[in-house]
Amino acid sequence: MQKKRLTPKTWIGLSLFLIVLLFSRYLLVQDQLKEFPIFASDSPSPTGVKAFYTYLEKSNESVKRWTESPSDLSTTSENQLLIMLEPYFIPTTEELGAYKEFMNSGNTILLFKQNPKGMFELETEPVDTNEGLIVDKVDHAYSAELLESFRLLEQTDDEVLLSDDLGTIALQRSFGKGNLIVANSPSWMMNSELLTDDHLALILTLVNEVDSKTILFDEYIHSSDSASTFFTIYPRWFLLLLVQGILFTLLWLWAIGKRFGPIFIPREETVRFSDEGLRALAAWYLKGRRYHDSLVIQADYVKTLLQERWGIPYTMEWENLTDHFKQKCPHLHKDEIREMLMGVTPMLSKEKVSKHDYLYWSKKLETIRKEVEMR
């Protein structure tokens, strides 16, 4: 029995199939670098804060990540420290109320945010960026990178913890039994910046303001699922009215815009009319104020019609056509015929004609033309 040989096309198809299979396997099997969100406590990337989290974890066993809603924070325990590092979104009013209740029960929130305006009634002011010495509340000087262009505005009862020549960098504010500590330099805690200058010492200065055995890193504020959406920002009654308004608008548009039958394209959009040249020529005469030339052309055309329709010689003068018009147009008054025919020749002999006279005699010539064509 003779064996069938594989054709070149079959070999090419098998080769392409193997290449695609190997390439797909390479894409599926290869290890891809995991992307971590910025300021995440479990991120080893330069923009993460895993280094500082690990440091606290080794020195304090009660370091945890908090991923739940702020309403689930314990208000029965005291001396807890919640670190909020550059929230991705401004918490809602209810969430801010839960954070305040957490502080009122004797706990502390350490907030690092470049511009914390809008959270916990904090106010800021813009300044020029500066890289210089930072002074704490006991006049110890530190060096650090200050790339933030905002400074905190303290109230009367606030305690300034860190400051520079441009204003307050960190402050402490009382909330019931607890406190709120705010700093405007979250970049100090990044893995890439933690050991730069005195960043670690400055962060520990703020952390040590609280004698706490339990430290929580708030990861709820770093979750995109926790951010406020369109449906959570507005109350339900407003959303209901909005949906009803959209439905009524669509129904109204449908009611006033509905139509039946096929769509007909106007003939003017697809057909070029034969009088386009005449219209263009008339517009040219009007714009150029060539009234006399236009009257001469009209009169010449009427003379040609008289010769073709009535057999009157083209060279006959206008004033000599009175008897012909009386015979052909008995419905016209004699004075009207005389006025039309006797006034044409003087008007055509003028060098310039005004617009008023042009319109008047153009209508007269048009009347004569119609009479000639009808008879």
C-alpha positions, 0 to 999 in steps of 0.5 A, a space after each residue: 500500500 502506497 503511503 501519501 506524502 505530505 504536501 508543502 502546504 501541509 508542512 507550512 500549516 503545521 509549522 505555523 500551528 507549532 509557532 502559534 502554540 509555542 508563542 501562546 505558551 510563552 505568553 501564558 507561562 511567563 512570570 509577569 511582574 505584579 503591579 502594586 498600588 502606590 502607598 500600599 503597606 504590602 508593596 515592595 516597589 519604590 512607591 510602596 511602604 512595606 519597608 516601614 510596615 515591616 520595621 514596625 511589625 518587628 518592633 511591635 507585634 500588634 501591627 495590622 492592615 485594616 481593610 474594612 469600612 471605618 464603621 467597623 473600627 472598634 470604639 470600645 478599645 483605646 490607645 489605637 493608632 490608625 495610619 492613613 497614608 495619602 487616601 485615594 479619595 475623600 471619604 464620605 460624610 458618614 465615613 468621616 463621622 465613623 473616623 471621628 467617633 473612633 477618635 472620640 473614643 480615645 484613639 488616634 489617627 495619623 494622617 499623611 496627605 499632601 493636601 488634607 483640605 476637606 478632611 476633618 475640617 482641615 485647612 491649608 494654604 499654598 506655598 512655594 516648595 522648599 528643601 530645608 530644615 524642619 523643626 519639631 516642637 522642642 526645636 530639634 532640627 531635621 533635614 528632609 525633602 519638602 516637595 509639597 506645595 501646601 502648609 497646614 493652617 492650625 487653630 488655637 488649640 492645635 499643637 504644632 509638631 513640625 514646621 519650617 520657614 514657610 509654615 506648619 508641616 504637622 500638627 496635632 488636634 484633639 477629638 474627644 478623648 483621642 487625637 488627630 495628627 496630620 502631616 503633609 509629606 506622605 512621600 517620606 514613608 515610601 520605600 525609596 525615600 524612607 532612609 533619605 535624609 531624616 525621613 525615618 526620624 521624622 516619621 517616628 517622631 510623629 508615631 511616638 506622639 502616641 503611646 499605642 500598642 496597636 497600630 493599624 494601616 488603613 488600606 480601606 482608603 486605597 481600595 478603588 471599590 471603597 471610593 464614592 461612586 455616582 450612586 453613593 454620592 447622591 441620595 436615592 430620591 435625587 437619583 429617582 428624580 434623575 431617572 424619571 427625568 431622563 425617561 420623560 425627556 426621551 419620551 418627549 423627544 420621541 413624541 415630537 420627533 417621530 415620523 413614518 414612511 421612507 426618507 425622501 431626499 429633496 431633489 435640490 440636493 441631487 439635481 443641478 438645475 438648468 438656470 444656475 448659469 442664469 442665476 449666477 449671471 443675474 447675481 453678477 449684474 446686480 453686484 456689479 451694478 450693471 443695470 443699463 447692460 441688463 436692460 439692454 439685454 432684456 430689451 434685445 430679447 423682447 425685440 427678438 420675440 416680437 420678430 419671432 411671434 408677431 413678425 415685427 422687424 427687429 429694427 423698428 423703434 419702440 415708439 412705432 409699436 403702439 398700433 401693434 400692441 393696441 391690436 394684439 393687446 386690446 385689454 391694455 389701456 392706450 395710455 399704459 401702452 404709450 407710457 411703456 413704449 415711449 419710455 423704453 428708448 430714452 431709458 436705453 440711451 442713458 449711460 447709467 441707470 439707477 437701481 430704482 429706474 432699473 427695477 421699474 423698467 425691468 418690470 415693464 419689459 417683463 410685462 411686454 415679454 409676457 404679452 408677446 409670449 401669450 399672443 
